[in-house]
Structures are given as C-alpha cells and as structure tokens.
C-alpha cells in the first residue's frame, strides 16, 4: 500500500496511539504519522500508509491551528491537563491588550518548548524526565509564526481568547499560550487546541476513526494518492529516463530550477522524489511501479 490518511484525531489519544489503532483497522504493519499532536488536542493528524512513510519528510510544512488560551492560570504542562501552578484574577485584561501583545509572537521567534514534550535530550523524552520529577529545560529553538488572528474574546475573571495560528513545523502552541500570559503579567495556559491544517491536509476533509472503520468494512476505503498530498512540481520522464531513475541513476535536467520534484513516468505513475541540483536530477526516494 502507498498513500495517506487524513485522520481526525480525537481527544485523549497520543499520536502513537492513533498509529496503533490505524494499524489494527487496516491490518497494516507499516504506518507513521506526520507531526505529533498532544493528547488533549484534536484535528488533522496526517497518517502515512505502507511505503508512503518514506515520503513524510517531503510533505508541505505549514500547519494551522485554532487555539483557546485562558488567562490567569499557569500549569505544569502549559495546558489544562497539567497540575495548576498558579491562579489569579485577570479580569482587567481587554481584547486590545491581547491583540497588541500577539504582534510580538509573529515572524521568526525564539521559543522554549514545554517541559512536558516529546523532545529528546540525551536520548530521553522530556515528558518522561518531567514525570520522574527531574528538573528539565527544553533547548530554545527558532520557530516561524506566519500569522495569528483573534477570532473571539470572552471577558471574565479568567478571560479566554480564541485565535487562529499559522506556523512552521516545530512550533508549540502551548508555549505561545504560556509566553503570552507571562508577557501580560497574568499567566496563561492552553485551554483547547484544534489542528485545522497539516502537511497539505485540511480538517474539513478528515476522517474520524468511526468513518474509517465504516469505509474499511464496506470495502470503500482508498488511501490518498501521494500526488494529492505532495506539493512539489511534477517532472515527467520518458520510459528510458524513468527506468534509469528507478535504478537510482542521476539524470541531466536543465529545464527545471534547483529544488525538489515529484517524479512520474509518461503514464503518470508516481516514481518518487528527486532533487534537481547543478543541472542533475538526483533520486532521493524511489518506488517501483508495483508499489503504488
């Protein structure tokens, strides 16, 4: 099997849990996901099926979220699933205060991931170290926030703001909530998170586990073709060139600029991913025709 599943992740499951359930439903051993979602989060979880797992590094990067941030509270996990560390009244905050502060969180910014995260330090996950009571400090990283838009504002003793966020990979929305609260002097934590877009897949097209199981039982489930998910330009090869590409040979290519391309043959069969550099097409991921 070669293709993708746009899974609508439910709350309460880890991304690893979701991969395991997909394996059982499809009876497929080789399954992977394109970007971790926290257990409390819901929304788009891209799933690669079969040999499509080799294509995960080449999926489009930008992600989009709809997040609810609650002010006046801080937690150990930077979301409502963690131990409460502090609480205070934040009723003085106004929508304009938050909108003005959010400007600081756009563009390329420095961000410290939450202590409870899947990042590895010295071969151990940070959340494992944190649960053992060991002091942890995630390394600061540079992330890109393309846009933050306020969608709704609820004014109470602990106000909430709902925002739409478009960002690059590696961004932690929990960290944005934490740092926003720190900047405003009230503390804040992430109250709800929905991923609306990831790896070129959208929430409106996603399948729940129930829908997936129904399609599988009815024999109607069809994985998404790589050509529907990958966004690189398509390069079509002649039969001879296609065979040489499948053998892993470099090919001269002067009509395309340097960069990644989807490679297909003249019958529109997907052959893999190549990189054009210095006038040569260099195979990076190669499939046999029978793999699709």
PALO-634860 format. One record per residue (C-alpha): residue number from 1; x, y, z. Coordinates in pm, 1 decimal, always signed. Example, Ala and Ser with C-alpha at 12.3 -4.5 7.8 and 13.67 -1.06 7.14 Angstrom:
R   num          u          v          w
R     1    +1230.0     -450.0     +780.0
R     2    +1367.0     -106.0     +714.0
//
This chain:
R   num          u          v          w
R     1       +0.0       +0.0       +0.0
R     2     +119.4     +352.9      -82.1
R     3      -85.8     +651.1      +29.3
R     4     -203.6     +876.7     +309.3
R     5     -491.0     +905.0     +553.6
R     6     -621.7    +1239.6     +676.4
R     7     -719.4    +1132.6    +1027.9
R     8     -933.8    +1344.9    +1259.2
R     9     -757.5    +1275.8    +1587.9
R    10     -992.5    +1254.4    +1888.4
R    11     -903.5    +1393.5    +2233.4
R    12     -734.5    +1171.4    +2487.8
R    13     -516.6     +973.3    +2246.7
R    14     -149.1    +1020.0    +2171.9
R    15      -33.5    +1027.1    +1810.8
R    16     +134.9     +692.7    +1876.9
R    17     -197.3     +551.1    +1998.0
R    18     -361.0     +667.4    +1675.6
R    19      -95.2     +496.9    +1462.8
R    20     -154.1     +171.6    +1652.5
R    21     -530.0     +186.3    +1600.8
R    22     -488.7     +256.9    +1228.5
R    23     -258.2      -46.1    +1204.5
R    24     -527.5     -266.2    +1358.9
R    25     -811.0     -128.3    +1146.1
R    26     -623.4     -164.8     +817.5
R    27     -424.6     -475.8     +910.4
R    28     -114.7     -286.9     +804.3
R    29     +222.8     -303.2     +975.8
R    30     +393.1       -3.3     +822.5
R    31     +218.0     +314.9     +942.0
R    32     +357.0     +650.9    +1050.7
R    33     +231.8     +999.9    +1133.4
R    34     +335.3    +1341.1    +1007.6
R    35     +361.1    +1558.9    +1316.0
R    36     +277.8    +1489.8    +1680.5
R    37      -43.5    +1620.4    +1836.2
R    38      -74.9    +1643.9    +2213.8
R    39     -324.2    +1400.8    +2373.2
R    40     -572.3    +1679.9    +2459.4
R    41     -557.1    +1826.0    +2107.7
R    42     -783.6    +1724.3    +1821.0
R    43     -784.0    +1768.3    +1445.5
R    44     -570.9    +1679.5    +1147.1
R    45     -316.6    +1402.4    +1200.9
R    46     -155.6    +1303.0     +868.7
R    47     -100.2     +927.7     +853.9
R    48     +134.0     +764.1     +602.6
R    49      +36.5     +412.8     +496.7
R    50     +274.4     +143.1     +379.5
R    51     +575.4     +265.6     +187.8
R    52     +438.8     +622.7     +192.6
R    53     +616.1     +653.4     +529.7
R    54     +928.5     +728.1     +325.8
R    55     +758.0    +1044.0     +194.9
R    56     +684.5    +1202.3     +533.4
R    57     +991.4    +1433.4     +524.8
R    58     +872.4    +1579.2     +192.7
R    59     +519.6    +1682.2     +294.3
R    60     +432.8    +2055.6     +299.7
R    61     +543.6    +2222.7     +622.3
R    62     +292.5    +2494.4     +727.6
R    63      +39.4    +2399.2     +993.8
R    64     -272.1    +2581.6    +1110.4
R    65     -444.7    +2571.4    +1448.1
R    66     -747.1    +2708.4    +1626.0
R    67     -649.9    +2761.7    +1988.9
R    68     -822.6    +2884.6    +2303.8
R    69     -594.3    +3049.2    +2561.1
R    70     -710.0    +3106.7    +2919.1
R    71     -551.3    +3385.4    +3123.4
R    72     -498.2    +3396.9    +3499.4
R    73     -375.9    +3039.4    +3533.7
R    74      -48.7    +2853.2    +3481.0
R    75       +6.0    +2477.0    +3473.2
R    76     +298.6    +2236.2    +3472.2
R    77     +217.4    +2119.9    +3118.1
R    78     +113.4    +2462.6    +2980.4
R    79     -235.1    +2324.6    +2910.5
R    80     -538.8    +2235.0    +3121.4
R    81     -424.3    +1874.1    +3151.1
R    82     -145.0    +1959.6    +3393.0
R    83     -109.2    +2043.6    +3759.7
R    84     -215.1    +2400.1    +3840.0
R    85      +84.9    +2606.5    +3946.4
R    86      -77.6    +2946.6    +3999.3
R    87     -412.2    +3124.2    +3970.7
R    88     -503.6    +3490.7    +3975.6
R    89     -773.7    +3728.2    +3857.7
R    90     -712.5    +3864.9    +3509.6
R    91    -1041.1    +4046.7    +3456.6
R    92     -860.4    +4373.3    +3383.4
R    93     -733.2    +4235.4    +3051.2
R    94     -900.4    +4370.0    +2738.4
R    95     -912.8    +4224.3    +2389.3
R    96     -695.1    +4510.5    +2263.2
R    97     -423.6    +4427.2    +2517.0
R    98     -403.2    +4072.8    +2385.9
R    99     -410.6    +4174.4    +2019.6
R   100     -125.8    +4419.2    +2077.6
R   101      +77.5    +4157.1    +2264.8
R   102      +29.4    +3894.2    +1994.9
R   103     +224.0    +4109.1    +1749.4
R   104     +538.6    +4005.9    +1941.2
R   105     +470.4    +3640.4    +1861.1
R   106     +470.9    +3670.1    +1481.6
R   107     +759.2    +3613.5    +1244.1
R   108    +1069.8    +3413.4    +1337.5
R   109    +1078.9    +3396.6    +1717.4
R   110    +1274.7    +3219.4    +1988.6
R   111    +1063.2    +2964.1    +2172.4
R   112    +1125.0    +2727.5    +2462.2
R   113     +916.0    +2410.0    +2425.2
R   114     +713.7    +2291.4    +2725.9
R   115     +885.5    +2073.2    +2985.4
R   116     +622.4    +1809.4    +2908.7
R   117     +704.3    +1749.2    +2542.3
R   118     +828.5    +1471.2    +2317.3
R   119    +1164.2    +1640.1    +2255.3
R   120    +1459.8    +1417.6    +2334.5
R   121    +1752.4    +1530.6    +2549.9
R   122    +2037.9    +1283.0    +2590.5
R   123    +1817.8    +1009.3    +2446.0
R   124    +1524.9    +1063.9    +2683.6
R   125    +1187.4    +1228.4    +2621.6
R   126    +1135.4    +1545.4    +2823.2
R   127     +793.7    +1431.8    +2944.2
R   128     +949.0    +1115.0    +3087.2
R   129    +1205.9    +1319.9    +3278.2
R   130     +939.2    +1563.7    +3397.8
R   131     +717.7    +1280.4    +3524.3
R   132    +1014.2    +1142.3    +3718.1
R   133    +1041.6    +1475.6    +3896.1
R   134    +1373.4    +1562.0    +3735.4
R   135    +1433.3    +1929.2    +3651.9
R   136    +1416.2    +1971.3    +3275.7
R   137    +1475.0    +2263.3    +3046.0
R   138    +1396.2    +2222.5    +2678.9
R   139    +1651.1    +2379.6    +2444.4
R   140    +1537.3    +2709.3    +2293.2
R   141    +1457.7    +2686.8    +1924.5
R   142    +1373.3    +2926.8    +1642.0
R   143    +1023.4    +2882.0    +1500.9
R   144     +821.5    +3071.4    +1242.7
R   145     +474.2    +3210.1    +1310.5
R   146     +324.3    +3327.4     +982.5
R   147       +0.6    +3469.0    +1123.7
R   148     -205.8    +3498.9    +1443.0
R   149     -564.5    +3623.6    +1420.2
R   150     -803.7    +3680.6    +1710.0
R   151    -1133.1    +3502.2    +1641.7
R   152    -1321.0    +3556.8    +1968.2
R   153    -1282.3    +3712.1    +2313.1
R   154    -1454.5    +3616.4    +2635.5
R   155    -1420.7    +3866.1    +2919.5
R   156    -1442.9    +3707.8    +3266.8
R   157    -1224.4    +3688.1    +3577.8
R   158    -1010.4    +3447.9    +3377.0
R   159    -1060.2    +3570.3    +3018.7
R   160    -1019.9    +3348.2    +2715.0
R   161     -908.8    +3437.0    +2364.7
R   162     -964.2    +3217.0    +2061.4
R   163     -700.9    +3255.3    +1792.3
R   164     -615.8    +3113.6    +1451.1
R   165     -243.8    +3042.1    +1412.8
R   166      -46.6    +2953.0    +1101.5
R   167     +306.8    +2837.1    +1174.9
R   168     +601.8    +2627.8    +1066.9
R   169     +695.9    +2285.6    +1198.4
R   170     +832.5    +2252.2    +1549.7
R   171     +608.6    +2525.9    +1692.0
R   172     +443.0    +2459.8    +2027.8
R   173     +109.9    +2639.3    +2069.3
R   174     +128.9    +2563.9    +2443.4
R   175     +446.2    +2771.7    +2456.9
R   176     +272.8    +3062.4    +2283.6
R   177       -3.8    +3048.9    +2546.2
R   178     +247.1    +3032.4    +2833.4
R   179     +469.0    +3311.0    +2699.5
R   180     +173.2    +3535.5    +2614.7
R   181      +46.4    +3508.0    +2971.3
R   182     +393.1    +3580.2    +3107.2
R   183     +429.8    +3888.4    +2887.7
R   184      +91.5    +4024.5    +3000.3
R   185     +171.4    +3952.0    +3364.3
R   186     -131.8    +3731.2    +3426.9
R   187       -9.3    +3385.8    +3338.2
R   188     -194.8    +3177.4    +3079.3
R   189     -238.4    +2823.3    +2963.5
R   190     -378.1    +2646.6    +2658.4
R   191     -742.1    +2552.2    +2713.4
R   192     -822.1    +2391.3    +2378.2
R   193     -640.5    +2312.8    +2053.3
R   194     -766.5    +2200.8    +1713.2
R   195     -527.1    +2148.4    +1423.0
R   196     -710.8    +2262.2    +1112.6
R   197     -435.0    +2201.8     +855.5
R   198     -117.9    +1995.8     +841.5
R   199     +103.2    +1862.9     +560.6
R   200     -141.1    +1994.6     +299.1
R   201     -441.2    +1819.3     +457.4
R   202     -747.1    +2003.9     +592.0
R   203     -984.0    +1938.3     +882.4
R   204    -1290.2    +1956.7     +657.2
R   205    -1166.2    +1650.8     +464.1
R   206    -1051.0    +1444.6     +763.8
R   207    -1187.4    +1102.9     +865.0
R   208    -1278.6    +1000.3    +1217.6
R   209    -1191.5     +650.2    +1335.5
R   210    -1559.9     +559.7    +1307.7
R   211    -1574.6     +675.0     +945.3
R   212    -1252.3     +489.7     +865.9
R   213    -1381.3     +165.7    +1020.2
R   214    -1707.6     +200.3     +827.5
R   215    -1527.5     +250.9     +495.1
R   216    -1296.9      -42.1     +559.7
R   217    -1586.4     -274.4     +648.3
R   218    -1769.3     -169.2     +331.8
R   219    -1458.3     -205.1     +117.2
R   220    -1469.6     +160.9       +8.0
R   221    -1157.7     +298.3     +178.3
R   222     -896.8     +434.0      -63.1
R   223     -574.7     +599.0      +59.4
R   224     -497.2     +947.8      -64.1
R   225     -252.4     +933.6     -353.9
R   226      +89.2    +1096.0     -296.8
R   227      +15.1    +1330.4     -586.6
R   228     -276.5    +1478.5     -387.2
R   229      -63.2    +1546.2      -80.6
R   230     +281.8    +1634.8     -212.5
R   231     +317.7    +1991.4     -340.9
R   232     +648.1    +1973.3     -529.2
R   233     +644.8    +2040.6     -905.4
R   234     +582.5    +1730.7    -1118.4
R   235     +858.1    +1614.1    -1352.3
R   236     +752.5    +1357.7    -1615.1
R   237    +1015.9    +1124.4    -1756.7
R   238    +1035.3     +922.8    -2074.3
R   239    +1025.6     +541.3    -2035.9
R   240    +1404.3     +512.2    -2061.9
R   241    +1467.9     +800.1    -1819.5
R   242    +1203.9     +661.1    -1579.8
R   243    +1380.5     +326.0    -1572.4
R   244    +1715.4     +490.4    -1504.5
R   245    +1558.5     +698.0    -1223.5
R   246    +1413.2     +379.0    -1070.1
R   247    +1764.1     +232.8    -1074.0
R   248    +1882.9     +531.8     -868.4
R   249    +2082.8     +690.5    -1150.0
R   250    +2137.2    +1064.6    -1183.9
R   251    +1987.5    +1223.6    -1494.4
R   252    +2063.2    +1551.8    -1673.2
R   253    +1784.5    +1807.5    -1623.9
R   254    +1816.8    +2167.0    -1739.4
R   255    +1451.2    +2272.7    -1780.6
R   256    +1368.1    +2290.4    -1406.9
R   257    +1518.7    +2514.9    -1137.0
R   258    +1703.2    +2362.2     -843.0
R   259    +1475.0    +2205.9     -581.7
R   260    +1259.4    +1905.2     -501.7
R   261    +1030.5    +1747.6     -761.4
R   262     +774.6    +1469.0     -780.0
R   263     +888.5    +1227.1    -1046.6
R   264     +637.6    +1046.3    -1264.9
R   265     +658.6     +849.5    -1589.0
R   266     +477.2     +928.9    -1912.8
R   267     +179.8     +718.9    -1793.5
R   268     +153.4     +943.2    -1483.8
R   269     +273.7     +671.2    -1245.6
R   270     +443.7     +800.1     -932.4
R   271     +813.4     +708.0     -923.4
R   272     +934.0     +902.7     -620.5
R   273    +1103.8    +1222.6     -509.8
R   274    +1408.6    +1372.5     -674.9
R   275    +1626.8    +1675.2     -618.8
R   276    +1745.2    +1890.3     -907.2
R   277    +2082.7    +2041.9     -834.0
R   278    +2352.2    +2173.5    -1066.2
R   279    +2168.8    +2050.4    -1376.7
R   280    +2122.0    +1694.8    -1248.3
R   281    +1813.1    +1507.7    -1125.5
R   282    +1922.8    +1310.7     -818.9
R   283    +1690.7    +1031.5     -695.1
R   284    +1608.9    +1062.6     -322.0
R   285    +1306.9     +833.4     -274.5
R   286    +1244.9     +573.6     -543.4
R   287     +941.3     +348.7     -590.4
R   288     +881.1      +60.8     -824.1
R   289     +564.8      +88.1    -1029.1
R   290     +412.3     -205.9     -843.1
R   291     +436.9      -21.1     -507.7
R   292     +150.9     +215.8     -590.1
//
